Amino acid sequence: MKRTPLVLTHEQRNELEQFTTTGVRSARLLNRAKVILALDTSDGRRAMKQEEIARLVGVSRNSVNVIRREFLAEESVSAFLQRKKRETPPVAPKITGEVEAKIIALACSAAPEGCSRWTLRLLADKAVELCIVDSVSSMTVHSILKKRNLSLT
């Protein structure tokens, strides 16, 4: 299957070349720029074969195809050369603002029967017992209280 040649404008090529030669960049983004430069056929250049590009840059042949497709989908070179921010974190945070507020309220309440004051471990155990969170360590409770400049003494 014959692919249509990738023809870069003079500005696009300059931006990619400058990106690869100046500054400190992530290896992933540098490889992406190098692949596009190798695929460029502007000004009578000959595009390298995918196998050659993959070997030269150190990526797979499939990566060359994916990078080419992503470059064509982006509206500008600078958008192509930026890492995309995740919309959601990989794991939802266990401690939300509401959970923090409940733990702080618990720390401000009277100590349990038989104890003169709250300890971090007591707070963590009570938060689990009251189903505020599924599990929480005493160090997490310490971080919550420290963030709000609260102490148990």
N, CA, C and O atoms as a GROMACS GRO file, in nm:
protein
  612
    1MET      N    1   0.084  -0.118   0.000
    1MET     CA    2   0.000   0.000   0.000
    1MET      C    3   0.089   0.124   0.000
    1MET      O    4   0.175   0.139   0.087
    2LYS      N    5   0.069   0.211  -0.095
    2LYS     CA    6   0.150   0.331  -0.110
    2LYS      C    7   0.090   0.442  -0.024
    2LYS      O    8  -0.029   0.471  -0.032
    3ARG      N    9   0.173   0.504   0.057
    3ARG     CA   10   0.129   0.615   0.142
    3ARG      C   11   0.153   0.746   0.068
    3ARG      O   12   0.247   0.760  -0.011
    4THR      N   13   0.066   0.842   0.097
    4THR     CA   14   0.090   0.975   0.041
    4THR      C   15   0.208   1.036   0.114
    4THR      O   16   0.221   1.020   0.235
    5PRO      N   17   0.294   1.106   0.042
    5PRO     CA   18   0.414   1.161   0.105
    5PRO      C   19   0.378   1.270   0.208
    5PRO      O   20   0.279   1.341   0.193
    6LEU      N   21   0.461   1.279   0.310
    6LEU     CA   22   0.445   1.381   0.413
    6LEU      C   23   0.530   1.500   0.372
    6LEU      O   24   0.653   1.490   0.369
    7VAL      N   25   0.467   1.611   0.342
    7VAL     CA   26   0.538   1.730   0.297
    7VAL      C   27   0.524   1.838   0.404
    7VAL      O   28   0.414   1.885   0.433
    8LEU      N   29   0.636   1.876   0.463
    8LEU     CA   30   0.637   1.979   0.565
    8LEU      C   31   0.661   2.115   0.503
    8LEU      O   32   0.730   2.127   0.401
    9THR      N   33   0.603   2.217   0.564
    9THR     CA   34   0.633   2.353   0.520
    9THR      C   35   0.771   2.389   0.575
    9THR      O   36   0.825   2.320   0.662
   10HIS      N   37   0.826   2.497   0.523
   10HIS     CA   38   0.958   2.543   0.568
   10HIS      C   39   0.955   2.574   0.718
   10HIS      O   40   1.049   2.540   0.790
   11GLU      N   41   0.847   2.637   0.765
   11GLU     CA   42   0.835   2.673   0.907
   11GLU      C   43   0.826   2.547   0.995
   11GLU      O   44   0.888   2.539   1.101
   12GLN      N   45   0.747   2.449   0.949
   12GLN     CA   46   0.733   2.326   1.026
   12GLN      C   47   0.868   2.254   1.038
   12GLN      O   48   0.906   2.209   1.146
   13ARG      N   49   0.938   2.246   0.926
   13ARG     CA   50   1.069   2.177   0.928
   13ARG      C   51   1.166   2.250   1.021
   13ARG      O   52   1.237   2.186   1.098
   14ASN      N   53   1.170   2.384   1.013
   14ASN     CA   54   1.260   2.461   1.100
   14ASN      C   55   1.225   2.439   1.247
   14ASN      O   56   1.314   2.423   1.331
   15GLU      N   57   1.096   2.439   1.278
   15GLU     CA   58   1.053   2.419   1.417
   15GLU      C   59   1.095   2.281   1.468
   15GLU      O   60   1.141   2.268   1.581
   16LEU      N   61   1.078   2.179   1.385
   16LEU     CA   62   1.118   2.044   1.424
   16LEU      C   63   1.270   2.032   1.440
   16LEU      O   64   1.318   1.971   1.535
   17GLU      N   65   1.344   2.091   1.347
   17GLU     CA   66   1.491   2.085   1.355
   17GLU      C   67   1.541   2.159   1.478
   17GLU      O   68   1.632   2.111   1.547
   18GLN      N   69   1.484   2.275   1.507
   18GLN     CA   70   1.524   2.351   1.625
   18GLN      C   71   1.489   2.273   1.752
   18GLN      O   72   1.566   2.274   1.848
   19PHE      N   73   1.375   2.207   1.752
   19PHE     CA   74   1.333   2.128   1.867
   19PHE      C   75   1.432   2.016   1.896
   19PHE      O   76   1.464   1.988   2.012
   20THR      N   77   1.482   1.952   1.791
   20THR     CA   78   1.573   1.839   1.810
   20THR      C   79   1.716   1.880   1.843
   20THR      O   80   1.793   1.798   1.894
   21THR      N   81   1.753   2.005   1.816
   21THR     CA   82   1.892   2.046   1.835
   21THR      C   83   1.915   2.139   1.953
   21THR      O   84   2.030   2.158   1.994
   22THR      N   85   1.810   2.197   2.009
   22THR     CA   86   1.830   2.291   2.119
   22THR      C   87   1.749   2.249   2.241
   22THR      O   88   1.644   2.185   2.230
   23GLY      N   89   1.800   2.284   2.356
   23GLY     CA   90   1.727   2.260   2.480
   23GLY      C   91   1.732   2.117   2.528
   23GLY      O   92   1.784   2.028   2.461
   24VAL      N   93   1.677   2.098   2.647
   24VAL     CA   94   1.669   1.965   2.707
   24VAL      C   95   1.524   1.917   2.690
   24VAL      O   96   1.431   1.983   2.735
   25ARG      N   97   1.507   1.805   2.625
   25ARG     CA   98   1.374   1.753   2.593
   25ARG      C   99   1.364   1.607   2.637
   25ARG      O  100   1.465   1.540   2.659
   26SER      N  101   1.242   1.560   2.647
   26SER     CA  102   1.223   1.419   2.678
   26SER      C  103   1.259   1.337   2.554
   26SER      O  104   1.239   1.382   2.441
   27ALA      N  105   1.312   1.219   2.577
   27ALA     CA  106   1.354   1.132   2.466
   27ALA      C  107   1.235   1.096   2.379
   27ALA      O  108   1.250   1.087   2.257
   28ARG      N  109   1.120   1.076   2.438
   28ARG     CA  110   1.000   1.041   2.361
   28ARG      C  111   0.964   1.150   2.260
   28ARG      O  112   0.936   1.122   2.144
   29LEU      N  113   0.967   1.276   2.306
   29LEU     CA  114   0.931   1.386   2.216
   29LEU      C  115   1.039   1.407   2.110
   29LEU      O  116   1.007   1.440   1.995
   30LEU      N  117   1.165   1.388   2.147
   30LEU     CA  118   1.272   1.399   2.048
   30LEU      C  119   1.256   1.292   1.940
   30LEU      O  120   1.273   1.321   1.821
   31ASN      N  121   1.224   1.171   1.979
   31ASN     CA  122   1.204   1.063   1.882
   31ASN      C  123   1.088   1.094   1.789
   31ASN      O  124   1.095   1.066   1.669
   32ARG      N  125   0.982   1.152   1.844
   32ARG     CA  126   0.867   1.187   1.759
   32ARG      C  127   0.908   1.289   1.653
   32ARG      O  128   0.872   1.276   1.536
   33ALA      N  129   0.984   1.390   1.694
   33ALA     CA  130   1.028   1.493   1.599
   33ALA      C  131   1.121   1.432   1.494
   33ALA      O  132   1.110   1.465   1.376
   34LYS      N  133   1.212   1.344   1.536
   34LYS     CA  134   1.305   1.281   1.442
   34LYS      C  135   1.233   1.195   1.340
   34LYS      O  136   1.271   1.191   1.223
   35VAL      N  137   1.128   1.126   1.383
   35VAL     CA  138   1.051   1.042   1.290
   35VAL      C  139   0.986   1.129   1.183
   35VAL      O  140   0.990   1.096   1.065
   36ILE      N  141   0.926   1.240   1.224
   36ILE     CA  142   0.859   1.327   1.126
   36ILE      C  143   0.961   1.388   1.031
   36ILE      O  144   0.935   1.397   0.911
   37LEU      N  145   1.076   1.429   1.082
   37LEU     CA  146   1.180   1.483   0.993
   37LEU      C  147   1.227   1.378   0.893
   37LEU      O  148   1.254   1.410   0.777
   38ALA      N  149   1.236   1.254   0.935
   38ALA     CA  150   1.280   1.147   0.844
   38ALA      C  151   1.173   1.116   0.739
   38ALA      O  152   1.206   1.071   0.630
   39LEU      N  153   1.046   1.139   0.772
   39LEU     CA  154   0.937   1.113   0.677
   39LEU      C  155   0.915   1.228   0.579
   39LEU      O  156   0.844   1.212   0.480
   40ASP      N  157   0.976   1.342   0.606
   40ASP     CA  158   0.953   1.462   0.525
   40ASP      C  159   1.005   1.446   0.383
   40ASP      O  160   1.116   1.396   0.361
   41THR      N  161   0.923   1.488   0.285
   41THR     CA  162   0.963   1.482   0.144
   41THR      C  163   0.966   1.620   0.080
   41THR      O  164   0.970   1.632  -0.042
   42SER      N  165   0.965   1.727   0.161
   42SER     CA  166   0.968   1.862   0.104
   42SER      C  167   1.104   1.891   0.043
   42SER      O  168   1.204   1.829   0.078
   43ASP      N  169   1.108   1.986  -0.048
   43ASP     CA  170   1.231   2.031  -0.115
   43ASP      C  171   1.305   1.915  -0.182
   43ASP      O  172   1.428   1.915  -0.184
   44GLY      N  173   1.234   1.818  -0.236
   44GLY     CA  174   1.295   1.708  -0.310
   44GLY      C  175   1.362   1.603  -0.224
   44GLY      O  176   1.436   1.519  -0.275
   45ARG      N  177   1.338   1.607  -0.094
   45ARG     CA  178   1.398   1.505  -0.006
   45ARG      C  179   1.332   1.371  -0.032
   45ARG      O  180   1.216   1.363  -0.074
   46ARG      N  181   1.408   1.265  -0.006
   46ARG     CA  182   1.354   1.130  -0.017
   46ARG      C  183   1.319   1.082   0.122
   46ARG      O  184   1.402   1.084   0.213
   47ALA      N  185   1.194   1.039   0.138
   47ALA     CA  186   1.151   0.986   0.268
   47ALA      C  187   1.220   0.853   0.290
   47ALA      O  188   1.233   0.771   0.199
   48MET      N  189   1.264   0.832   0.412
   48MET     CA  190   1.327   0.705   0.445
   48MET      C  191   1.219   0.599   0.459
   48MET      O  192   1.103   0.630   0.484
   49LYS      N  193   1.258   0.476   0.444
   49LYS     CA  194   1.164   0.364   0.464
   49LYS      C  195   1.136   0.350   0.614
   49LYS      O  196   1.219   0.388   0.698
   50GLN      N  197   1.020   0.297   0.645
   50GLN     CA  198   0.980   0.283   0.785
   50GLN      C  199   1.080   0.200   0.864
   50GLN      O  200   1.110   0.231   0.979
   51GLU      N  201   1.130   0.094   0.803
   51GLU     CA  202   1.226   0.009   0.873
   51GLU      C  203   1.354   0.087   0.907
   51GLU      O  204   1.410   0.072   1.016
   52GLU      N  205   1.399   0.171   0.812
   52GLU     CA  206   1.519   0.251   0.834
   52GLU      C  207   1.497   0.351   0.947
   52GLU      O  208   1.582   0.368   1.034
   53ILE      N  209   1.382   0.417   0.944
   53ILE     CA  210   1.349   0.516   1.047
   53ILE      C  211   1.342   0.448   1.184
   53ILE      O  212   1.397   0.498   1.282
   54ALA      N  213   1.274   0.335   1.188
   54ALA     CA  214   1.258   0.262   1.314
   54ALA      C  215   1.394   0.224   1.371
   54ALA      O  216   1.418   0.238   1.491
   55ARG      N  217   1.483   0.177   1.288
   55ARG     CA  218   1.616   0.136   1.333
   55ARG      C  219   1.698   0.258   1.374
   55ARG      O  220   1.766   0.255   1.477
   56LEU      N  221   1.692   0.366   1.296
   56LEU     CA  222   1.769   0.487   1.323
   56LEU      C  223   1.726   0.554   1.454
   56LEU      O  224   1.810   0.593   1.535
   57VAL      N  225   1.596   0.567   1.473
   57VAL     CA  226   1.544   0.639   1.590
   57VAL      C  227   1.534   0.548   1.712
   57VAL      O  228   1.541   0.596   1.825
   58GLY      N  229   1.518   0.418   1.689
   58GLY     CA  230   1.508   0.326   1.801
   58GLY      C  231   1.365   0.302   1.847
   58GLY      O  232   1.338   0.286   1.966
   59VAL      N  233   1.274   0.301   1.750
   59VAL     CA  234   1.134   0.273   1.780
   59VAL      C  235   1.088   0.159   1.690
   59VAL      O  236   1.162   0.116   1.601
   60SER      N  237   0.968   0.112   1.711
   60SER     CA  238   0.917   0.004   1.626
   60SER      C  239   0.858   0.063   1.497
   60SER      O  240   0.833   0.183   1.488
   61ARG      N  241   0.836  -0.022   1.400
   61ARG     CA  242   0.774   0.021   1.274
   61ARG      C  243   0.634   0.071   1.299
   61ARG      O  244   0.589   0.169   1.238
   62ASN      N  245   0.565   0.005   1.389
   62ASN     CA  246   0.430   0.047   1.421
   62ASN      C  247   0.430   0.187   1.483
   62ASN      O  248   0.341   0.267   1.457
   63SER      N  249   0.532   0.217   1.564
   63SER     CA  250   0.542   0.350   1.625
   63SER      C  251   0.559   0.457   1.518
   63SER      O  252   0.504   0.567   1.531
   64VAL      N  253   0.632   0.427   1.413
   64VAL     CA  254   0.649   0.522   1.303
   64VAL      C  255   0.512   0.554   1.242
   64VAL      O  256   0.482   0.671   1.216
   65ASN      N  257   0.430   0.452   1.221
   65ASN     CA  258   0.296   0.474   1.166
   65ASN      C  259   0.209   0.557   1.260
   65ASN      O  260   0.139   0.648   1.217
   66VAL      N  261   0.214   0.524   1.388
   66VAL     CA  262   0.134   0.595   1.488
   66VAL      C  263   0.177   0.741   1.496
   66VAL      O  264   0.093   0.831   1.500
   67ILE      N  265   0.308   0.766   1.500
   67ILE     CA  266   0.359   0.903   1.508
   67ILE      C  267   0.317   0.983   1.385
   67ILE      O  268   0.278   1.099   1.398
   68ARG      N  269   0.325   0.923   1.268
   68ARG     CA  270   0.285   0.990   1.145
   68ARG      C  271   0.137   1.027   1.150
   68ARG      O  272   0.099   1.139   1.115
   69ARG      N  273   0.054   0.932   1.194
   69ARG     CA  274  -0.091   0.954   1.203
   69ARG      C  275  -0.122   1.066   1.304
   69ARG      O  276  -0.208   1.151   1.278
   70GLU      N  277  -0.053   1.065   1.418
   70GLU     CA  278  -0.077   1.167   1.519
   70GLU      C  279  -0.032   1.305   1.471
   70GLU      O  280  -0.096   1.406   1.502
   71PHE      N  281   0.079   1.310   1.396
   71PHE     CA  282   0.125   1.438   1.343
   71PHE      C  283   0.022   1.496   1.247
   71PHE      O  284  -0.008   1.616   1.252
   72LEU      N  285  -0.031   1.412   1.160
   72LEU     CA  286  -0.130   1.460   1.063
   72LEU      C  287  -0.260   1.503   1.130
   72LEU      O  288  -0.333   1.587   1.077
   73ALA      N  289  -0.290   1.446   1.246
   73ALA     CA  290  -0.414   1.479   1.317
   73ALA      C  291  -0.404   1.611   1.395
   73ALA      O  292  -0.506   1.674   1.422
   74GLU      N  293  -0.282   1.652   1.431
   74GLU     CA  294  -0.264   1.774   1.511
   74GLU      C  295  -0.272   1.898   1.422
   74GLU      O  296  -0.243   1.893   1.303
   75GLU      N  297  -0.311   2.009   1.484
   75GLU     CA  298  -0.327   2.133   1.408
   75GLU      C  299  -0.196   2.211   1.393
   75GLU      O  300  -0.184   2.295   1.304
   76SER      N  301  -0.098   2.183   1.481
   76SER     CA  302   0.030   2.253   1.469
   76SER      C  303   0.144   2.162   1.519
   76SER      O  304   0.121   2.062   1.586
   77VAL      N  305   0.266   2.202   1.484
   77VAL     CA  306   0.382   2.126   1.526
   77VAL      C  307   0.399   2.136   1.678
   77VAL      O  308   0.433   2.037   1.743
   78SER      N  309   0.376   2.255   1.734
   78SER     CA  310   0.393   2.271   1.879
   78SER      C  311   0.293   2.186   1.956
   78SER      O  312   0.326   2.134   2.062
   79ALA      N  313   0.171   2.173   1.906
   79ALA     CA  314   0.072   2.086   1.972
   79ALA      C  315   0.117   1.940   1.964
   79ALA      O  316   0.097   1.864   2.059
   80PHE      N  317   0.176   1.902   1.853
   80PHE     CA  318   0.225   1.765   1.836
   80PHE      C  319   0.342   1.734   1.931
   80PHE      O  320   0.356   1.620   1.976
   81LEU      N  321   0.423   1.835   1.961
   81LEU     CA  322   0.543   1.814   2.042
   81LEU      C  323   0.520   1.839   2.191
   81LEU      O  324   0.616   1.858   2.265
   82GLN      N  325   0.396   1.840   2.234
   82GLN     CA  326   0.368   1.857   2.376
   82GLN      C  327   0.303   1.732   2.431
   82GLN      O  328   0.226   1.665   2.362
   83ARG      N  329   0.334   1.702   2.556
   83ARG     CA  330   0.270   1.588   2.621
   83ARG      C  331   0.128   1.628   2.657
   83ARG      O  332   0.103   1.740   2.701
   84LYS      N  333   0.038   1.536   2.637
   84LYS     CA  334  -0.101   1.564   2.670
   84LYS      C  335  -0.124   1.539   2.818
   84LYS      O  336  -0.077   1.439   2.873
   85LYS      N  337  -0.195   1.630   2.883
   85LYS     CA  338  -0.228   1.614   3.024
   85LYS      C  339  -0.339   1.512   3.037
   85LYS      O  340  -0.431   1.506   2.956
   86ARG      N  341  -0.329   1.431   3.140
   86ARG     CA  342  -0.434   1.334   3.168
   86ARG      C  343  -0.559   1.408   3.213
   86ARG      O  344  -0.551   1.506   3.287
   87GLU      N  345  -0.674   1.361   3.168
   87GLU     CA  346  -0.799   1.422   3.212
   87GLU      C  347  -0.833   1.376   3.352
   87GLU      O  348  -0.885   1.454   3.432
   88THR      N  349  -0.805   1.251   3.382
   88THR     CA  350  -0.831   1.199   3.515
   88THR      C  351  -0.706   1.126   3.563
   88THR      O  352  -0.633   1.069   3.482
   89PRO      N  353  -0.683   1.127   3.693
   89PRO     CA  354  -0.567   1.053   3.742
   89PRO      C  355  -0.589   0.903   3.726
   89PRO      O  356  -0.703   0.858   3.716
   90PRO      N  357  -0.481   0.824   3.722
   90PRO     CA  358  -0.495   0.680   3.702
   90PRO      C  359  -0.573   0.613   3.814
   90PRO      O  360  -0.642   0.514   3.791
   91VAL      N  361  -0.561   0.666   3.935
   91VAL     CA  362  -0.635   0.613   4.048
   91VAL      C  363  -0.699   0.732   4.119
   91VAL      O  364  -0.632   0.829   4.151
   92ALA      N  365  -0.828   0.723   4.143
   92ALA     CA  366  -0.898   0.833   4.210
   92ALA      C  367  -0.842   0.850   4.351
   92ALA      O  368  -0.814   0.750   4.418
   93PRO      N  369  -0.825   0.974   4.398
   93PRO     CA  370  -0.772   0.994   4.532
   93PRO      C  371  -0.867   0.940   4.638
   93PRO      O  372  -0.988   0.958   4.629
   94LYS      N  373  -0.810   0.875   4.737
   94LYS     CA  374  -0.890   0.818   4.845
   94LYS      C  375  -0.934   0.928   4.941
   94LYS      O  376  -1.045   0.925   4.995
   95ILE      N  377  -0.846   1.025   4.963
   95ILE     CA  378  -0.872   1.132   5.058
   95ILE      C  379  -0.918   1.256   4.980
   95ILE      O  380  -0.838   1.322   4.913
   96THR      N  381  -1.045   1.286   4.991
   96THR     CA  382  -1.101   1.405   4.926
   96THR      C  383  -1.115   1.514   5.031
   96THR      O  384  -1.087   1.493   5.148
   97GLY      N  385  -1.158   1.630   4.989
   97GLY     CA  386  -1.179   1.741   5.081
   97GLY      C  387  -1.282   1.707   5.187
   97GLY      O  388  -1.268   1.746   5.303
   98GLU      N  389  -1.385   1.636   5.147
   98GLU     CA  390  -1.490   1.597   5.241
   98GLU      C  391  -1.435   1.502   5.348
   98GLU      O  392  -1.467   1.517   5.466
   99VAL      N  393  -1.353   1.406   5.306
   99VAL     CA  394  -1.292   1.311   5.400
   99VAL      C  395  -1.200   1.386   5.495
   99VAL      O  396  -1.200   1.360   5.616
  100GLU      N  397  -1.120   1.478   5.442
  100GLU     CA  398  -1.030   1.558   5.526
  100GLU      C  399  -1.110   1.634   5.632
  100GLU      O  400  -1.073   1.635   5.749
  101ALA      N  401  -1.219   1.696   5.589
  101ALA     CA  402  -1.301   1.774   5.682
  101ALA      C  403  -1.356   1.686   5.794
  101ALA      O  404  -1.359   1.727   5.910
  102LYS      N  405  -1.399   1.566   5.761
  102LYS     CA  406  -1.453   1.475   5.862
  102LYS      C  407  -1.345   1.430   5.960
  102LYS      O  408  -1.370   1.418   6.080
  103ILE      N  409  -1.224   1.404   5.910
  103ILE     CA  410  -1.114   1.363   5.997
  103ILE      C  411  -1.072   1.478   6.088
  103ILE      O  412  -1.043   1.457   6.206
  104ILE      N  413  -1.070   1.600   6.034
  104ILE     CA  414  -1.035   1.717   6.116
  104ILE      C  415  -1.142   1.739   6.223
  104ILE      O  416  -1.109   1.768   6.338
  105ALA      N  417  -1.268   1.725   6.186
  105ALA     CA  418  -1.376   1.739   6.284
  105ALA      C  419  -1.363   1.633   6.393
  105ALA      O  420  -1.386   1.660   6.511
  106LEU      N  421  -1.328   1.513   6.353
  106LEU     CA  422  -1.309   1.406   6.450
  106LEU      C  423  -1.194   1.438   6.545
  106LEU      O  424  -1.204   1.414   6.665
  107ALA      N  425  -1.085   1.493   6.492
  107ALA     CA  426  -0.970   1.529   6.574
  107ALA      C  427  -1.003   1.641   6.672
  107ALA      O  428  -0.944   1.649   6.780
  108CYS      N  429  -1.097   1.728   6.634
  108CYS     CA  430  -1.136   1.839   6.721
  108CYS      C  431  -1.240   1.798   6.825
  108CYS      O  432  -1.268   1.873   6.918
  109SER      N  433  -1.296   1.680   6.810
  109SER     CA  434  -1.398   1.634   6.904
  109SER      C  435  -1.332   1.580   7.031
  109SER      O  436  -1.209   1.571   7.040
  110ALA      N  437  -1.414   1.546   7.127
  110ALA     CA  438  -1.363   1.493   7.254
  110ALA      C  439  -1.298   1.357   7.229
  110ALA      O  440  -1.340   1.279   7.144
  111ALA      N  441  -1.193   1.331   7.306
  111ALA     CA  442  -1.120   1.204   7.293
  111ALA      C  443  -1.211   1.089   7.336
  111ALA      O  444  -1.303   1.108   7.415
  112PRO      N  445  -1.185   0.970   7.284
  112PRO     CA  446  -1.268   0.855   7.321
  112PRO      C  447  -1.255   0.820   7.469
  112PRO      O  448  -1.157   0.855   7.535
  113GLU      N  449  -1.355   0.753   7.517
  113GLU     CA  450  -1.359   0.711   7.658
  113GLU      C  451  -1.234   0.629   7.691
  113GLU      O  452  -1.197   0.538   7.618
  114GLY      N  453  -1.170   0.663   7.800
  114GLY     CA  454  -1.053   0.590   7.844
  114GLY      C  455  -0.922   0.646   7.789
  114GLY      O  456  -0.815   0.596   7.823
  115CYS      N  457  -0.929   0.747   7.706
  115CYS     CA  458  -0.808   0.809   7.649
  115CYS      C  459  -0.806   0.957   7.688
  115CYS      O  460  -0.910   1.023   7.689
  116SER      N  461  -0.689   1.006   7.718
  116SER     CA  462  -0.679   1.147   7.754
  116SER      C  463  -0.681   1.239   7.632
  116SER      O  464  -0.720   1.355   7.642
  117ARG      N  465  -0.639   1.187   7.516
  117ARG     CA  466  -0.638   1.266   7.391
  117ARG      C  467  -0.638   1.172   7.271
  117ARG      O  468  -0.619   1.051   7.284
  118TRP      N  469  -0.661   1.231   7.154
  118TRP     CA  470  -0.656   1.155   7.029
  118TRP      C  471  -0.511   1.129   6.992
  118TRP      O  472  -0.425   1.215   7.010
  119THR      N  473  -0.484   1.011   6.941
  119THR     CA  474  -0.355   0.983   6.879
  119THR      C  475  -0.381   0.964   6.730
  119THR      O  476  -0.496   0.946   6.688
  120LEU      N  477  -0.276   0.969   6.652
  120LEU     CA  478  -0.293   0.951   6.507
  120LEU      C  479  -0.353   0.814   6.477
  120LEU      O  480  -0.439   0.801   6.390
  121ARG      N  481  -0.306   0.714   6.547
  121ARG     CA  482  -0.355   0.578   6.525
  121ARG      C  483  -0.503   0.566   6.565
  121ARG      O  484  -0.581   0.501   6.495
  122LEU      N  485  -0.539   0.628   6.676
  122LEU     CA  486  -0.680   0.626   6.718
  122LEU      C  487  -0.769   0.695   6.614
  122LEU      O  488  -0.876   0.646   6.581
  123LEU      N  489  -0.723   0.809   6.563
  123LEU     CA  490  -0.799   0.882   6.460
  123LEU      C  491  -0.816   0.798   6.334
  123LEU      O  492  -0.925   0.793   6.277
  124ALA      N  493  -0.710   0.733   6.292
  124ALA     CA  494  -0.715   0.650   6.171
  124ALA      C  495  -0.813   0.535   6.192
  124ALA      O  496  -0.896   0.507   6.104
  125ASP      N  497  -0.804   0.468   6.306
  125ASP     CA  498  -0.895   0.356   6.334
  125ASP      C  499  -1.040   0.401   6.343
  125ASP      O  500  -1.129   0.334   6.292
  126LYS      N  501  -1.064   0.516   6.407
  126LYS     CA  502  -1.200   0.567   6.423
  126LYS      C  503  -1.258   0.609   6.288
  126LYS      O  504  -1.377   0.590   6.263
  127ALA      N  505  -1.176   0.667   6.198
  127ALA     CA  506  -1.222   0.707   6.065
  127ALA      C  507  -1.268   0.584   5.986
  127ALA      O  508  -1.367   0.591   5.913
  128VAL      N  509  -1.197   0.473   6.001
  128VAL     CA  510  -1.237   0.349   5.934
  128VAL      C  511  -1.362   0.293   5.999
  128VAL      O  512  -1.453   0.246   5.930
  129GLU      N  513  -1.367   0.297   6.132
  129GLU     CA  514  -1.483   0.246   6.205
  129GLU      C  515  -1.610   0.321   6.170
  129GLU      O  516  -1.717   0.261   6.161
  130LEU      N  517  -1.599   0.453   6.151
  130LEU     CA  518  -1.716   0.536   6.117
  130LEU      C  519  -1.745   0.536   5.967
  130LEU      O  520  -1.834   0.608   5.920
  131CYS      N  521  -1.672   0.456   5.892
  131CYS     CA  522  -1.687   0.443   5.746
  131CYS      C  523  -1.665   0.576   5.673
  131CYS      O  524  -1.728   0.603   5.571
  132ILE      N  525  -1.575   0.656   5.726
  132ILE     CA  526  -1.537   0.778   5.656
  132ILE      C  527  -1.452   0.741   5.535
  132ILE      O  528  -1.467   0.798   5.427
  133VAL      N  529  -1.363   0.644   5.554
  133VAL     CA  530  -1.280   0.589   5.446
  133VAL      C  531  -1.270   0.438   5.466
  133VAL      O  532  -1.296   0.387   5.575
  134ASP      N  533  -1.234   0.367   5.358
  134ASP     CA  534  -1.216   0.221   5.367
  134ASP      C  535  -1.096   0.186   5.452
  134ASP      O  536  -1.102   0.097   5.537
  135SER      N  537  -0.986   0.257   5.429
  135SER     CA  538  -0.864   0.236   5.507
  135SER      C  539  -0.783   0.365   5.500
  135SER      O  540  -0.787   0.438   5.400
  136VAL      N  541  -0.710   0.391   5.606
  136VAL     CA  542  -0.624   0.509   5.610
  136VAL      C  543  -0.514   0.483   5.712
  136VAL      O  544  -0.538   0.422   5.816
  137SER      N  545  -0.394   0.529   5.681
  137SER     CA  546  -0.282   0.509   5.772
  137SER      C  547  -0.272   0.627   5.868
  137SER      O  548  -0.326   0.735   5.842
  138SER      N  549  -0.203   0.605   5.976
  138SER     CA  550  -0.183   0.713   6.072
  138SER      C  551  -0.098   0.824   6.010
  138SER      O  552  -0.112   0.941   6.047
  139MET      N  553  -0.010   0.789   5.918
  139MET     CA  554   0.073   0.891   5.852
  139MET      C  555  -0.011   0.980   5.760
  139MET      O  556   0.018   1.099   5.746
  140THR      N  557  -0.114   0.924   5.699
  140THR     CA  558  -0.204   1.005   5.616
  140THR      C  559  -0.281   1.102   5.704
  140THR      O  560  -0.298   1.218   5.669
  141VAL      N  561  -0.326   1.054   5.819
  141VAL     CA  562  -0.396   1.141   5.914
  141VAL      C  563  -0.301   1.252   5.958
  141VAL      O  564  -0.341   1.368   5.968
  142HIS      N  565  -0.176   1.217   5.984
  142HIS     CA  566  -0.075   1.317   6.021
  142HIS      C  567  -0.060   1.422   5.911
  142HIS      O  568  -0.054   1.542   5.940
  143SER      N  569  -0.055   1.379   5.786
  143SER     CA  570  -0.041   1.473   5.673
  143SER      C  571  -0.162   1.566   5.664
  143SER      O  572  -0.146   1.685   5.636
  144ILE      N  573  -0.281   1.512   5.686
  144ILE     CA  574  -0.403   1.593   5.680
  144ILE      C  575  -0.399   1.701   5.787
  144ILE      O  576  -0.427   1.817   5.759
  145LEU      N  577  -0.364   1.663   5.908
  145LEU     CA  578  -0.360   1.759   6.018
  145LEU      C  579  -0.246   1.859   6.001
  145LEU      O  580  -0.262   1.977   6.032
  146LYS      N  581  -0.134   1.813   5.952
  146LYS     CA  582  -0.019   1.902   5.932
  146LYS      C  583  -0.048   2.006   5.825
  146LYS      O  584  -0.008   2.121   5.836
  147LYS      N  585  -0.120   1.964   5.720
  147LYS     CA  586  -0.154   2.056   5.612
  147LYS      C  587  -0.238   2.173   5.664
  147LYS      O  588  -0.230   2.284   5.612
  148ARG      N  589  -0.318   2.146   5.765
  148ARG     CA  590  -0.405   2.250   5.823
  148ARG      C  591  -0.345   2.312   5.950
  148ARG      O  592  -0.412   2.385   6.022
  149ASN      N  593  -0.217   2.283   5.975
  149ASN     CA  594  -0.146   2.335   6.092
  149ASN      C  595  -0.216   2.297   6.222
  149ASN      O  596  -0.224   2.378   6.315
  150LEU      N  597  -0.267   2.176   6.230
  150LEU     CA  598  -0.329   2.125   6.351
  150LEU      C  599  -0.236   2.024   6.414
  150LEU      O  600  -0.163   1.954   6.344
  151SER      N  601  -0.240   2.016   6.544
  151SER     CA  602  -0.161   1.913   6.612
  151SER      C  603  -0.247   1.851   6.720
  151SER      O  604  -0.347   1.908   6.762
  152LEU      N  605  -0.208   1.734   6.764
  152LEU     CA  606  -0.287   1.660   6.862
  152LEU      C  607  -0.243   1.689   7.005
  152LEU      O  608  -0.300   1.634   7.099
  153THR      N  609  -0.144   1.773   7.024
  153THR     CA  610  -0.096   1.800   7.159
  153THR      C  611  -0.171   1.910   7.228
  153THR      O  612  -0.142   1.943   7.342
   0.00000   0.00000   0.00000
